[in-house]
Amino acid sequence: MTEPRAAFLFAGLGDARPPWTVAGAPDPDYDDATRVSHQALLTDPNLLVCFRRRVPEHGHAGYDEMVRVLGYVWDCPHDATANVIGHCCATCRRSRAAAEADDG
């Protein structure tokens, strides 16, 4: 379920849902603190400031690029589902490591 802050931030998308999901099971390669922090960082009002500080050479990046460069989201190579780090793919149910290993 999307927290109210995330719904507000993505209201301009038309369906008020973020372009990533936490619907997958917890990925056993990550702890609860990682899952919680990555989800919170995706809706942090200082995301742009953090991005520009950490990756100044990227200049004018959109939200999707920022969250991937910062390592908060991973895209499943099998179905392109955008999943928050710490969660298995919501579509194919593989962990990130399994999905990437199967793709190689």
C-alpha positions as CSV (number, residue, x, y, z in Angstrom):
1,M,0.0,0.0,0.0
2,T,1.3,3.4,-0.9
3,E,1.7,5.8,2.0
4,P,-0.2,9.2,1.6
5,R,3.0,11.1,0.9
6,A,3.8,8.9,-2.1
7,A,0.3,9.2,-3.4
8,F,0.6,13.0,-3.2
9,L,4.0,13.1,-5.0
10,F,2.7,10.9,-7.8
11,A,-0.7,12.5,-8.2
12,G,0.4,14.0,-11.5
13,L,0.7,10.5,-13.0
14,G,-3.0,10.2,-13.3
15,D,-3.5,7.1,-11.2
16,A,-1.8,8.4,-8.1
17,R,0.5,5.4,-7.9
18,P,4.3,5.5,-7.9
19,P,6.2,4.0,-10.9
20,W,7.6,1.3,-8.7
21,T,6.3,-1.4,-6.4
22,V,6.8,-3.0,-3.0
23,A,4.3,-5.7,-3.7
24,G,6.9,-8.5,-4.0
25,A,7.8,-10.6,-1.0
26,P,10.8,-9.5,1.1
27,D,14.1,-10.4,-0.7
28,P,16.1,-12.6,1.6
29,D,19.3,-10.9,0.5
30,Y,18.2,-7.7,2.3
31,D,17.2,-6.8,5.8
32,D,14.1,-5.0,7.0
33,A,16.0,-1.8,7.6
34,T,17.1,-1.7,3.9
35,R,13.6,-2.3,2.7
36,V,12.2,0.5,4.9
37,S,14.9,3.0,4.1
38,H,14.8,2.5,0.4
39,Q,11.0,2.9,0.3
40,A,11.3,6.1,2.4
41,L,14.1,7.5,0.3
42,L,11.9,7.2,-2.9
43,T,9.5,9.7,-1.4
44,D,12.0,11.9,0.3
45,P,11.4,15.6,-0.4
46,N,15.1,16.0,-0.6
47,L,15.6,13.4,-3.3
48,L,16.7,15.8,-6.0
49,V,19.2,17.5,-3.6
50,C,20.6,14.2,-2.6
51,F,20.9,13.1,-6.3
52,R,22.6,16.3,-7.4
53,R,25.0,16.0,-4.5
54,R,25.9,12.4,-5.1
55,V,25.8,12.4,-8.9
56,P,26.5,16.0,-10.1
57,E,27.5,14.8,-13.6
58,H,24.0,13.6,-14.5
59,G,22.6,17.1,-14.6
60,H,18.9,17.1,-15.5
61,A,17.7,13.6,-14.7
62,G,14.0,12.6,-14.3
63,Y,12.6,10.8,-11.3
64,D,12.9,7.3,-12.9
65,E,16.6,7.8,-13.7
66,M,17.4,9.3,-10.3
67,V,15.9,6.4,-8.3
68,R,17.8,3.9,-10.4
69,V,21.1,5.7,-10.3
70,L,20.8,6.1,-6.6
71,G,20.1,2.4,-6.3
72,Y,16.6,2.6,-4.7
73,V,14.8,0.6,-7.5
74,W,15.7,-2.4,-9.6
75,D,14.1,-3.5,-12.9
76,C,13.4,-7.2,-13.3
77,P,15.1,-8.4,-16.5
78,H,12.3,-10.8,-17.2
79,D,9.3,-8.5,-17.1
80,A,10.6,-5.0,-16.5
81,T,8.7,-4.6,-13.3
82,A,10.3,-1.7,-11.2
83,N,10.8,-3.0,-7.7
84,V,12.1,-1.3,-4.6
85,I,15.4,-2.7,-3.5
86,G,14.8,-5.3,-0.8
87,H,11.7,-6.7,-2.4
88,C,11.4,-9.6,-4.8
89,C,9.9,-9.0,-8.2
90,A,6.2,-8.4,-7.8
91,T,5.5,-10.1,-11.1
92,C,7.7,-13.1,-11.5
93,R,8.4,-13.4,-7.7
94,R,12.2,-14.0,-8.1
95,S,14.7,-12.3,-5.8
96,R,16.9,-9.7,-7.5
97,A,19.9,-12.0,-7.5
98,A,17.9,-14.9,-8.9
99,A,16.3,-12.8,-11.6
100,E,19.7,-11.3,-12.7
101,A,21.4,-14.8,-12.6
102,D,18.6,-16.3,-14.7
103,D,19.0,-13.5,-17.2
104,G,22.7,-14.1,-17.7
